[in-house]
């Protein structure tokens, strides 16, 4: 491979710098006004130790006593969360002209409000853990659910992000939910309101939109979408309820889609796999899709004719 000519590098740099100067949104270079994704992820990992103290622990564990350990951990999380919130508050109109002291003070108040909600969040998570244990006969214990089930991880991060969303924190809740999405394949917008005893079984490929409302004792399987009917109006729909309401004691099986802000799934309803629902369903309903019949022919094959390409059944 030949040497790279300095003149070529300078020419490329000049071209890119000229491209930066066009004043487009993509040209913004205010990198220090943006939250740090690595810090947000670190905050989440440390919050997991707060929420599940017997399951997540520090790699280098220094034992003083339980209270002192928690104090050190909380102080660390609060400091970094306050810093990140202070950065993103500039995205809210009321803080555009706020100086650094003002944003730091407001960030501290928001951080304190969030930490005061931790017992409430943990109470919900305890019901989610119980719902997973009760609802999955493959579970060998609750430790397995906490450490191995991506559905509970996604739900945990969503409950954290949702509290920050309720406190009008910009950007950070969505960053948290997208981290959960990348880890688990479960995409829950932090604006979604989710009741107690929520269980996601075989969690992957699940989408829950921002204005979704979910009651208590709801169970969803892989590939379920709780989405909007249409987003063609774009930002004109911002803040409008576009996603369904799921009442208590509803089960939604794999691949089902429930769409629309006016769609209400009544309590104690079961929605079968691959159903496509765009209107409300009465309570105590059973929704199923009638499958086309599948013809299976048993093809007899001699043992000497077998090879890697032989199919035993023709569908």
FISEVEX-533167 format. One record per atom (N, C-alpha, C, CB): x, y, z; residue in three letters. Coordinates in steps of 0.2 Angstrom, whole numbers, plus 2048, in hexadecimal, padded with zeros to 3 digits. Last residue first. Glycine has a CB too. Layout:
REM FISEVEX-533167
XYZALA
...
END
This chain:
REM FISEVEX-533167
72276A809UNK
71C76E80BUNK
71A773805UNK
71E773811UNK
72875A80CUNK
72775F807UNK
721763808UNK
72675C7FFUNK
734753816UNK
72D755815UNK
72D75B810UNK
72B75881CUNK
742750814UNK
73D74B816UNK
73674D815UNK
73E74981EUNK
74D754808UNK
74875680DUNK
74375180EUNK
74475C809UNK
75F753806UNK
75874F806UNK
75375380BUNK
759748807UNK
76C757806UNK
76675C802UNK
760759803UNK
76875D7FBUNK
77474E80BUNK
77375480FUNK
76D75980CUNK
77975980FUNK
76C73F807UNK
772743807UNK
77074A80BUNK
774744800UNK
76572E804UNK
766734809UNK
76C738807UNK
765733810UNK
7647237FEUNK
7637297FAUNK
76472F7FEUNK
75C7297F6UNK
764719807UNK
76A719802UNK
76A7207FEUNK
76B7137FEUNK
75871980CUNK
75D71B810UNK
76371D80CUNK
75F716815UNK
74B721803UNK
74F71B804UNK
75571D808UNK
7517177FEUNK
73D72A808UNK
74372A805UNK
747724807UNK
747731807UNK
72D730807UNK
73172A809UNK
73772A805UNK
72D724808UNK
72673E80CUNK
72A73C807UNK
72E736809UNK
72E741803UNK
717744811UNK
71D740814UNK
72073C80EUNK
71A73B819UNK
71275480FUNK
71274D80CUNK
71874A80FUNK
71274E804UNK
707760815UNK
70D75C816UNK
70D755814UNK
70F75C81EUNK
6FF76F812UNK
6FF768810UNK
706765811UNK
6FD767809UNK
6F777A81CUNK
6FE77881AUNK
6FD770818UNK
70377A81FUNK
6EA78681BUNK
6EC77F81CUNK
6F377E819UNK
6E777A81AUNK
6EC796822UNK
6EB79281CUNK
6EE78B81DUNK
6EE795815UNK
6E679B832UNK
6EC79982DUNK
6E9795827UNK
6F1795831UNK
6DE7A8839UNK
6DD7A1836UNK
6E27A0831UNK
6D67A1833UNK
6E37B0847UNK
6E37B083FUNK
6E37A983DUNK
6EA7B483DUNK
6DA7B7855UNK
6DE7B2852UNK
6DE7B284AUNK
6DC7AA854UNK
6D67BD864UNK
6D77BF85DUNK
6DC7BA85AUNK
6DA7C685DUNK
6CA7BD870UNK
6CF7B986EUNK
6D07BA866UNK
6CD7B186FUNK
6C57C987DUNK
6C57C6877UNK
6CB7C1875UNK
6C57CC872UNK
6C37D0889UNK
6C27C9889UNK
6C17C6882UNK
6BB7C788DUNK
6BE7E0882UNK
6C17DC887UNK
6BF7D4886UNK
6BE7DE88EUNK
6BF7E3870UNK
6BB7E3876UNK
6BF7DF87CUNK
6B47E0875UNK
6CB7ED868UNK
6C87E6869UNK
6C57E6870UNK
6CE7E1869UNK
6CC7FA85BUNK
6CC7F7862UNK
6C97F0862UNK
6C87FC866UNK
6D77F784DUNK
6D17FA850UNK
6D17F7857UNK
6CB7F984BUNK
6E27F1847UNK
6E27F8846UNK
6DB7FB849UNK
6E27FA83FUNK
6EC7E3847UNK
6E67E684AUNK
6E77ED84AUNK
6E57E4851UNK
6F07D4842UNK
6F27DB840UNK
6EB7DF842UNK
6F37DB838UNK
6F87C5848UNK
6F27C9848UNK
6F47D1846UNK
6EE7C984EUNK
7037BD84BUNK
7037C0845UNK
6FC7C4843UNK
7037BB83FUNK
6FB7B4858UNK
7017B5854UNK
6FF7B884DUNK
7067AF853UNK
6ED7BB861UNK
6F17B685EUNK
6F77B885AUNK
6ED7B185AUNK
6EA7C3870UNK
6EB7C4869UNK
6F07BF866UNK
6ED7CB867UNK
6DE7C387CUNK
6E47BF87AUNK
6E47C0872UNK
6E37B787BUNK
6D97CD88AUNK
6D87CB883UNK
6DF7C7881UNK
6D77D187EUNK
6D77D4896UNK
6D67CD896UNK
6D57CA88EUNK
6D07CB89AUNK
6D17E4890UNK
6D47E0895UNK
6D27D8894UNK
6D27E289CUNK
6D27E987EUNK
6CF7E8885UNK
6D27E3889UNK
6C87E6884UNK
6DC7F4876UNK
6DB7ED877UNK
6D87EB87EUNK
6E27E9876UNK
6D880186CUNK
6D97FF873UNK
6D77F7873UNK
6D3803877UNK
6DE80D861UNK
6DD806862UNK
6DD804869UNK
6E280285EUNK
6E181A85EUNK
6DA819861UNK
6D9811862UNK
6D581B85CUNK
6EE819859UNK
6ED81C860UNK
6E681B863UNK
6EE82385FUNK
6F480A852UNK
6F0810852UNK
6EE812859UNK
6E980D84FUNK
6F67F8852UNK
6F87FF850UNK
6F2804851UNK
6F97FE848UNK
6FE7EA855UNK
6F87EE857UNK
6FA7F5856UNK
6F77EC85FUNK
7037DB84FUNK
7047E284EUNK
6FE7E5851UNK
7067E4847UNK
70C7CB853UNK
7067CF853UNK
7087D7852UNK
7017CE859UNK
7177C3855UNK
7167C684FUNK
7107CA84EUNK
7167C184AUNK
7117BA863UNK
7167BB85EUNK
7147BE857UNK
71B7B585DUNK
7037C086CUNK
7087BB86AUNK
70C7BE864UNK
7047B5868UNK
6FF7C987AUNK
6FF7CA873UNK
7057C5871UNK
7017D1872UNK
6F37C9887UNK
6F97C6885UNK
6F97C787DUNK
6F87BE886UNK
6ED7D4895UNK
6ED7D288EUNK
6F47CE88CUNK
6ED7D9889UNK
6EB7DA8A1UNK
6EA7D28A0UNK
6E97D1899UNK
6E47D08A4UNK
6E47EA89DUNK
6E77E58A2UNK
6E67DE89FUNK
6E47E68A9UNK
6E67F188DUNK
6E47F1893UNK
6E77EB897UNK
6DC7F1893UNK
6EF7FB883UNK
6EF7F4884UNK
6EC7F488CUNK
6F57F0883UNK
6EE807876UNK
6ED80687DUNK
6EC7FE87EUNK
6E780A880UNK
6F980B868UNK
6F380886BUNK
6F4808873UNK
6F2801869UNK
6FF81B862UNK
700814864UNK
6FA812868UNK
707813867UNK
6FD829861UNK
6FD82585BUNK
6FD81D85CUNK
703827857UNK
6F9837867UNK
6F9830869UNK
6F882C863UNK
6F382F86EUNK
704844864UNK
6FE841863UNK
6FE83A864UNK
6FB84385BUNK
712848864UNK
70D84986AUNK
70684686AUNK
70D85086CUNK
71284B853UNK
71684B859UNK
71184D85FUNK
71C850859UNK
70C84C847UNK
70A84784CUNK
70D847852UNK
70A840849UNK
714854840UNK
70D857842UNK
70A852847UNK
70985783BUNK
71F84D83DUNK
720851843UNK
719854845UNK
725857842UNK
716842833UNK
71D844836UNK
71C84883CUNK
721848831UNK
70C83D82BUNK
70C84482DUNK
712847831UNK
706846831UNK
70F83082AUNK
710834824UNK
71083B826UNK
70B83281FUNK
70D825833UNK
71182B835UNK
713830830UNK
718828839UNK
70081A838UNK
70381E833UNK
707824836UNK
6FE82182DUNK
6FE813843UNK
6FB81183DUNK
6FE814837UNK
6F381383CUNK
70B80E84EUNK
70681384CUNK
704810845UNK
70A81A84BUNK
70C7FF859UNK
70E805855UNK
709809853UNK
712802850UNK
7127F2860UNK
70D7F7862UNK
70F7FE85FUNK
70C7F786AUNK
7177E385AUNK
7177EA859UNK
7117EE85CUNK
7187EC851UNK
7207D485EUNK
71A7D885FUNK
71B7E085EUNK
7177D7866UNK
72B7CC85EUNK
7297CF858UNK
7227D3858UNK
7287C9853UNK
7277C186CUNK
72C7C4867UNK
7287C7861UNK
7317BF865UNK
7197C6877UNK
71E7C2874UNK
7227C586EUNK
71B7BB871UNK
7137CD886UNK
7147CE87EUNK
71A7C987CUNK
7167D587CUNK
7077D0892UNK
70D7CC890UNK
70D7CC888UNK
70C7C4892UNK
7027D98A0UNK
7027D9899UNK
7087D5897UNK
7027E0895UNK
6FF7DE8ADUNK
6FF7D78ABUNK
6FE7D68A4UNK
6F97D38AFUNK
6F87EE8AAUNK
6FB7E98AEUNK
6FA7E28ACUNK
6F87EA8B6UNK
6F97F789AUNK
6F67F68A1UNK
6FA7F18A5UNK
6EF7F48A1UNK
701803890UNK
7007FC892UNK
6FE7FB899UNK
7077F8891UNK
70180E883UNK
6FF80D88AUNK
6FD80688CUNK
6F981288CUNK
70B817878UNK
70881187AUNK
706811881UNK
70C80A878UNK
712821872UNK
70C823876UNK
70881C878UNK
708827871UNK
71E81B86DUNK
71E820872UNK
718822876UNK
72182686FUNK
71D80986AUNK
71D810868UNK
71C81586EUNK
718811863UNK
7267FB86AUNK
7217FE86EUNK
72280686DUNK
7217FC875UNK
72B7EC862UNK
72B7F4861UNK
7257F6865UNK
72A7F685AUNK
7367DF862UNK
7307E2865UNK
7317E9864UNK
72F7E086CUNK
7417D685FUNK
73D7D985AUNK
7367DC85CUNK
73B7D3855UNK
7407CC86EUNK
7447CF868UNK
73F7D1863UNK
7497C9865UNK
73E7C387BUNK
73E7CA879UNK
7437CB873UNK
7417CE87FUNK
7367B8880UNK
73A7B787AUNK
73C7BE877UNK
7377B3875UNK
72A7C3887UNK
72D7BC887UNK
7307BB880UNK
7277B7887UNK
7287CF892UNK
72A7CE88BUNK
72D7C888BUNK
72E7D4889UNK
71D7D589EUNK
7217CF89CUNK
7227CF895UNK
71F7C989FUNK
7187DE8ACUNK
7197DE8A5UNK
71E7D98A3UNK
71B7E58A2UNK
7137E28B9UNK
7137DB8B6UNK
7137DB8AFUNK
70C7D88B9UNK
70C7F38B6UNK
70F7EE8BAUNK
70E7E78B7UNK
70D7ED8C1UNK
70C7FC8A7UNK
70A7FB8ADUNK
70E7F58B0UNK
7037F88ADUNK
71480989DUNK
71380289EUNK
7118008A6UNK
71A7FE89CUNK
714815891UNK
712814898UNK
71080C899UNK
70B81889AUNK
72181B887UNK
71B816888UNK
71A81588FUNK
71E80F885UNK
72C823886UNK
725826887UNK
720822888UNK
72382B881UNK
73781C882UNK
73681D889UNK
72F82188BUNK
73C82288BUNK
73280E877UNK
733815878UNK
73281787FUNK
72E819873UNK
73A7FF875UNK
735803879UNK
73780A87AUNK
7347FF880UNK
7407F386DUNK
7407FA86CUNK
7397FD86FUNK
7407FC864UNK
74B7E686FUNK
7447E8871UNK
7447F0871UNK
7427E6878UNK
7577E186DUNK
7527E0867UNK
74B7E3869UNK
7527D9865UNK
7617E2877UNK
75B7DD878UNK
7577DC871UNK
7577DF87DUNK
76A7EC874UNK
76C7E7878UNK
7677E1878UNK
76D7E987FUNK
7637F686DUNK
7697F386AUNK
76B7ED86EUNK
76F7F886AUNK
7597F9876UNK
7587F7870UNK
75E7F386DUNK
7557FC86BUNK
7617FF880UNK
75D7F9882UNK
75B7F687BUNK
7577FA886UNK
76580A879UNK
76A80687BUNK
7677FF87DUNK
76E808881UNK
759810877UNK
75C80E871UNK
762809873UNK
75F81386DUNK
756814884UNK
75280F881UNK
75580C87BUNK
74B81287FUNK
76081E886UNK
76081888AUNK
75C812887UNK
75D819891UNK
75D82787DUNK
76382487CUNK
76381D880UNK
76982987EUNK
75182B882UNK
75182887BUNK
75782487AUNK
74F82D876UNK
75583288EUNK
75082C88EUNK
750828888UNK
74982E88FUNK
75D83C888UNK
76083788CUNK
75B83188DUNK
762839893UNK
755846880UNK
75A84187EUNK
75C83B882UNK
76084587CUNK
74F85088EUNK
75084E887UNK
755849886UNK
752855884UNK
74484D89CUNK
74B84D89AUNK
74C84B892UNK
74F84889EUNK
73784D8A1UNK
73985289CUNK
74085289AUNK
73685889DUNK
7348448AAUNK
73784A8ADUNK
73984F8A8UNK
73D8488B1UNK
73083A8A2UNK
72B83D8A6UNK
72E8448A9UNK
7288398ABUNK
73D83589EUNK
739838899UNK
73383C89DUNK
736832895UNK
7418308AAUNK
7458368A8UNK
7418398A3UNK
74C8348A5UNK
7388258ABUNK
73882A8B0UNK
73C8308AEUNK
73B8278B6UNK
73C81E89FUNK
73682189FUNK
7358268A5UNK
73081C8A1UNK
7498198A2UNK
74881E89DUNK
74282289DUNK
74981B896UNK
74580F8ACUNK
74A8158ADUNK
74981A8A9UNK
7518128ADUNK
73D8078A4UNK
73A80A8AAUNK
73F8108ACUNK
7398058AFUNK
74680389AUNK
740807898UNK
73D80B89EUNK
73B803895UNK
74E7FB8A2UNK
75180189FUNK
74C80689DUNK
756800899UNK
7457F18A5UNK
7487F58AAUNK
74B7FB8A7UNK
74E7F18ADUNK
7427EC898UNK
73D7EF89CUNK
7407F38A2UNK
7387EA89FUNK
74E7E6894UNK
74B7EC890UNK
7467EF894UNK
7487E988AUNK
74F7DD89EUNK
7547E289EUNK
7517E889AUNK
75B7DF89AUNK
7447D589CUNK
7457D88A2UNK
74A7DE8A2UNK
7467D48A8UNK
7487D088FUNK
7427D3890UNK
7427D8896UNK
73C7CF890UNK
7547C8891UNK
7547CF88DUNK
74E7D388EUNK
7567CE886UNK
7587BF89EUNK
7527C189AUNK
7537C8897UNK
74C7C089EUNK
7637BD8A7UNK
7637BA8A0UNK
75E7BC89BUNK
7637B38A1UNK
7627C38B3UNK
7697C28B0UNK
7687C08A9UNK
76D7BE8B4UNK
7557C28B7UNK
7587C88B8UNK
75E7C88B3UNK
75A7C98BFUNK
7527B48B5UNK
74E7B98B1UNK
7527C08B1UNK
7477BA8B5UNK
75B7AE8BDUNK
75B7AC8B6UNK
7587B28B2UNK
7597A68B4UNK
7557B28C9UNK
75C7B48C8UNK
75D7B38C0UNK
7617B08CCUNK
7497AB8CAUNK
7497B28C8UNK
7507B58C7UNK
7467B68CEUNK
74979B8C1UNK
74A79F8C7UNK
74A7A78C5UNK
75079D8CBUNK
7487958B5UNK
74A7918BBUNK
74A7958C1UNK
75078E8B9UNK
73B7968A8UNK
74079A8ADUNK
7417958B3UNK
73C7A08B0UNK
7337908A0UNK
73A78E89FUNK
73E7928A5UNK
73C790898UNK
7267958A3UNK
72878F8A6UNK
72F78D8A5UNK
7237898A4UNK
7227A58A5UNK
7277A18A1UNK
72979B8A5UNK
72D7A589FUNK
71A7AD8AEUNK
7187AC8A7UNK
71D7A78A3UNK
7187B28A4UNK
7217AE8BAUNK
71A7AB8BAUNK
7187A98B3UNK
7157AF8BDUNK
72C7B58B7UNK
72D7AE8BAUNK
7267AA8B9UNK
72F7AF8C1UNK
7277C08B1UNK
72B7BC8ADUNK
72B7B58B0UNK
7327BF8ACUNK
7207C68BCUNK
71C7C48B6UNK
7207BF8B2UNK
71A7CA8B3UNK
72B7C88C5UNK
7267C38C7UNK
7227C18C1UNK
7217C68CCUNK
7317D28BEUNK
7357CC8BFUNK
7307C78C1UNK
73A7CD8C5UNK
7277DC8BFUNK
7297D98B8UNK
72D7D38B9UNK
72D7DF8B4UNK
7267DE8CCUNK
7207DB8C9UNK
7227D88C2UNK
71B7E08C9UNK
7337E48CEUNK
7317DE8D1UNK
72B7DB8CEUNK
7307E08D9UNK
7317F08C6UNK
7357EB8C4UNK
7347E48C7UNK
73C7ED8C4UNK
7287F78CFUNK
7267F58C8UNK
72A7EF8C6UNK
7257FB8C3UNK
7317FA8D9UNK
72B7F68DAUNK
7287F38D4UNK
7267FB8DEUNK
73B8018D2UNK
73D7FA8D5UNK
7367F68D6UNK
7417FB8DBUNK
73480D8D1UNK
7368098CBUNK
7378028CDUNK
73C80C8C8UNK
7328118DEUNK
72C80F8DAUNK
72E80B8D4UNK
7298168D8UNK
7408138E2UNK
73C80E8E5UNK
73580C8E1UNK
7398108ECUNK
74381E8D9UNK
7468178D8UNK
7428128DCUNK
74D8178DBUNK
73F82B8DAUNK
73A8268D7UNK
73D81F8D7UNK
7398288D0UNK
74A8328DEUNK
7458318E3UNK
73F82C8E1UNK
7418378E5UNK
7518338D3UNK
75382E8D8UNK
74E82D8DDUNK
75A8308DBUNK
74A83D8CCUNK
74A8368C9UNK
74C8318CFUNK
7508368C4UNK
74C8488D4UNK
7458458D4UNK
74583E8D1UNK
74184A8CFUNK
75A84A8D3UNK
7578488D9UNK
7508458D9UNK
75784E8DEUNK
75A84D8C5UNK
75D8478C7UNK
75B8458CEUNK
7658488C8UNK
7538598C6UNK
7508548C2UNK
75384D8C4UNK
7518558BAUNK
75C8618CEUNK
7558608D0UNK
75285A8CCUNK
7518668CFUNK
7678618C5UNK
76885E8CCUNK
76185C8CEUNK
76C8628D1UNK
7638688BAUNK
7658618B9UNK
76585D8C0UNK
76B8618B6UNK
7618758C0UNK
75B8718BEUNK
75D86A8BDUNK
7588748B8UNK
76F8778C3UNK
76A8778C8UNK
7648738C6UNK
76887E8CAUNK
7748778B6UNK
7768728BBUNK
7728728C1UNK
77D8748BDUNK
76D8828B0UNK
76C87B8AEUNK
76E8768B2UNK
76F87A8A7UNK
77288D8B8UNK
76B88B8B8UNK
76A8848B5UNK
7688908B3UNK
78088C8B5UNK
77E88B8BCUNK
7768898BCUNK
77F8928C0UNK
78088F8A7UNK
7828888AAUNK
7808878B1UNK
78A8888A9UNK
7718988A3UNK
7788978A3UNK
77A8908A7UNK
77B89D8A8UNK
764897896UNK
76689689DUNK
76D89589EUNK
76288F8A0UNK
75E89888AUNK
76289E88DUNK
76489D894UNK
75E8A488CUNK
75888C889UNK
75D88E884UNK
761894886UNK
75989087EUNK
74F887891UNK
756887894UNK
75B88A88FUNK
758880896UNK
74388688BUNK
74388A891UNK
74A88B894UNK
73E887896UNK
74587D880UNK
74588487FUNK
746888885UNK
73E88587CUNK
751870882UNK
74A872884UNK
74A87A884UNK
74887088BUNK
75E86D880UNK
75A86C87BUNK
75286E87CUNK
75A86487AUNK
76587088CUNK
765875887UNK
761874881UNK
76C876885UNK
764864893UNK
75F869894UNK
75F86F88FUNK
76086C89BUNK
77085C890UNK
76A85C88CUNK
76486188DUNK
76785588CUNK
77986089BUNK
77A861893UNK
77486188FUNK
77F85C891UNK
77285C8A6UNK
7738638A5UNK
77586589EUNK
7798668AAUNK
77284F8A4UNK
76C8528A4UNK
76D85A8A3UNK
7678518AAUNK
77F84C8A6UNK
77C84A8A0UNK
77684E89FUNK
77B84389FUNK
7818508B4UNK
7858538AEUNK
7828528A8UNK
78C8508AFUNK
7788478BAUNK
77784E8BAUNK
77B8528B5UNK
7798518C1UNK
77E83B8B8UNK
77883C8B5UNK
7768448B5UNK
7728388B9UNK
78A83D8BFUNK
78B83C8B8UNK
78483D8B5UNK
78D8358B6UNK
78583E8CCUNK
7898438CAUNK
7898438C2UNK
7908428CCUNK
77D8338CEUNK
77A8398CEUNK
77E83E8CBUNK
77883B8D5UNK
7878298CEUNK
7828298C9UNK
77F8308C8UNK
77C8238CAUNK
78E82C8D9UNK
79282C8D3UNK
78C82C8CDUNK
7968258D2UNK
78582B8E3UNK
7888318E2UNK
78B8328DBUNK
78D8338E8UNK
78281D8E3UNK
77D8228E1UNK
7808298E0UNK
7788238E7UNK
78E8178E7UNK
78B8168E0UNK
78681B8DEUNK
78880F8E0UNK
79081C8F4UNK
79581E8EFUNK
79281D8E8UNK
79B8198F0UNK
7848178F9UNK
78581E8F9UNK
78A8208F4UNK
788820900UNK
7868098F8UNK
78180C8F5UNK
7828148F4UNK
77A80B8F8UNK
791808901UNK
7928068FAUNK
78C8098F6UNK
7917FE8F9UNK
78B80C90DUNK
79081090AUNK
79180E903UNK
79680F90EUNK
78180290FUNK
77F80990EUNK
78480D90BUNK
77D80C915UNK
7897F6910UNK
7847F790BUNK
7827FE909UNK
77E7F390CUNK
79A7FA912UNK
7947F7915UNK
78E7F990FUNK
7927FA91CUNK
7A67F790AUNK
7A67FA911UNK
7A07F8914UNK
7A580290FUNK
7AF7EF8FEUNK
7A97EE903UNK
7AB7F2909UNK
7A97E6905UNK
7B07F18EEUNK
7B37F38F4UNK
7AE7F38F9UNK
7B67FA8F3UNK
7B27E88DFUNK
7AE7E98E5UNK
7B27EB8EBUNK
7A97E28E6UNK
7B37EA8CFUNK
7B87EA8D5UNK
7B47EC8DBUNK
7BE7F08D3UNK
7A77E98C9UNK
7AC7E48C8UNK
7B17E48CDUNK
7AF7E58C1UNK
7987EA8D2UNK
79D7ED8D0UNK
7A37E88CFUNK
7A07F28D5UNK
7897E08CDUNK
78E7E38D2UNK
7947E68CFUNK
7907DD8D7UNK
7797DA8CDUNK
77E7DE8C9UNK
7837E18CEUNK
77B7E38C5UNK
7727D38D7UNK
7737D08D0UNK
7787D38CCUNK
76D7D08CCUNK
76D7DA8E2UNK
7707D38E3UNK
7727CF8DCUNK
76B7CF8E6UNK
7687E68DDUNK
76F7E68E1UNK
7727DF8E2UNK
76E7E98E8UNK
7617EC8D2UNK
7627E58D3UNK
7687E48D7UNK
7627E18CDUNK
7627FA8D2UNK
75B7F78D1UNK
75B7EF8D3UNK
7587F78CAUNK
76F7FD8D3UNK
76B7FF8D8UNK
7647FC8D8UNK
76A8078D6UNK
7747F68C8UNK
7777F48CFUNK
7727F78D4UNK
77E7F68D0UNK
76E7FD8BEUNK
76C7F68BFUNK
76F7F48C6UNK
76F7F28B9UNK
7758098BFUNK
76E8098C2UNK
76C8028C2UNK
76A80D8BDUNK
7818058B9UNK
7818078C0UNK
77A8078C3UNK
78580D8C1UNK
77C8048ABUNK
77F7FF8AFUNK
77F7FF8B6UNK
7867FD8ACUNK
7788128A9UNK
77380C8A9UNK
7768068ADUNK
77180A8A2UNK
7848198AAUNK
77F81A8AFUNK
77A8148AFUNK
77B8218ADUNK
78A81389EUNK
78D8128A5UNK
7888138ABUNK
7938168A6UNK
781819895UNK
782811896UNK
78580F89CUNK
78680E890UNK
785826896UNK
77E824897UNK
77E81C899UNK
77A826891UNK
792826893UNK
791828899UNK
78A82589BUNK
79182F89BUNK
791823885UNK
79581E88AUNK
793820891UNK
79C81F888UNK
78A82E880UNK
787827880UNK
78A822885UNK
786824879UNK
78983E886UNK
78E838885UNK
78B831886UNK
794839889UNK
77F84B87FUNK
781846884UNK
786841882UNK
77A843887UNK
78785A878UNK
783854877UNK
78484F87DUNK
784851870UNK
78F865878UNK
78886687AUNK
78386087AUNK
78586C876UNK
79B861873UNK
79A86287AUNK
79386387DUNK
79F86787DUNK
799862865UNK
79985C868UNK
79885C870UNK
7A0859866UNK
79386B85BUNK
79386D862UNK
793866866UNK
78C871864UNK
79386B84DUNK
799869850UNK
79986A858UNK
79F86C84DUNK
788868840UNK
78986A847UNK
78F86784AUNK
78286984BUNK
784864834UNK
78B867834UNK
78C86983BUNK
78B86D830UNK
77885F833UNK
77D85A833UNK
78485D835UNK
77D85682DUNK
77186B831UNK
770867837UNK
776862838UNK
769864838UNK
77C876828UNK
776871828UNK
77686E82FUNK
77786C823UNK
78687F824UNK
781881829UNK
77B87C829UNK
77E888827UNK
79187C81DUNK
78B87E81AUNK
78588081EUNK
789878815UNK
79E878822UNK
79C87F822UNK
79588181FUNK
7A188481FUNK
7A186B81FUNK
79F86D826UNK
79C874826UNK
7A486C82BUNK
7A786D812UNK
7A0869813UNK
79D86B81AUNK
7A1862812UNK
7B3872816UNK
7AE876812UNK
7A7873812UNK
7B187680BUNK
7B886781CUNK
7B786D820UNK
7B287281CUNK
7BD870822UNK
7B985E811UNK
7B485C817UNK
7B386381BUNK
7B785781BUNK
7C3865809UNK
7BC863807UNK
7B786280CUNK
7BC85D802UNK
7CE865812UNK
7CA86B80FUNK
7C386A80DUNK
7CF86F80AUNK
7D0857813UNK
7CE85B819UNK
7CB862817UNK
7D485D81DUNK
7D4855806UNK
7CE851809UNK
7CC85580FUNK
7D084A80BUNK
7E085C805UNK
7DA85E801UNK
7D485B803UNK
7DC85B7FAUNK
7E885680FUNK
7E685D810UNK
7E085F80BUNK
7EB86280EUNK
7EA84A809UNK
7E684A810UNK
7E3851811UNK
7EB848816UNK
7F184D7FEUNK
7EA84A7FDUNK
7E684B804UNK
7EB8437FBUNK
7FC852804UNK
7F8857800UNK
7F18547FFUNK
7FC8587F9UNK
802847809UNK
7FF84C80EUNK
7FB85180AUNK
805850811UNK
7FE837803UNK
80183D802UNK
7FE842806UNK
80083F7FAUNK
80182780AUNK
7FC82C809UNK
7FF833808UNK
7F782C80FUNK
80B81A801UNK
80A820806UNK
805824804UNK
811823807UNK
80380B7FCUNK
8078117FBUNK
806816801UNK
8068147F4UNK
8047FA800UNK
800800800UNK
804806800UNK
7FB800806UNK
END
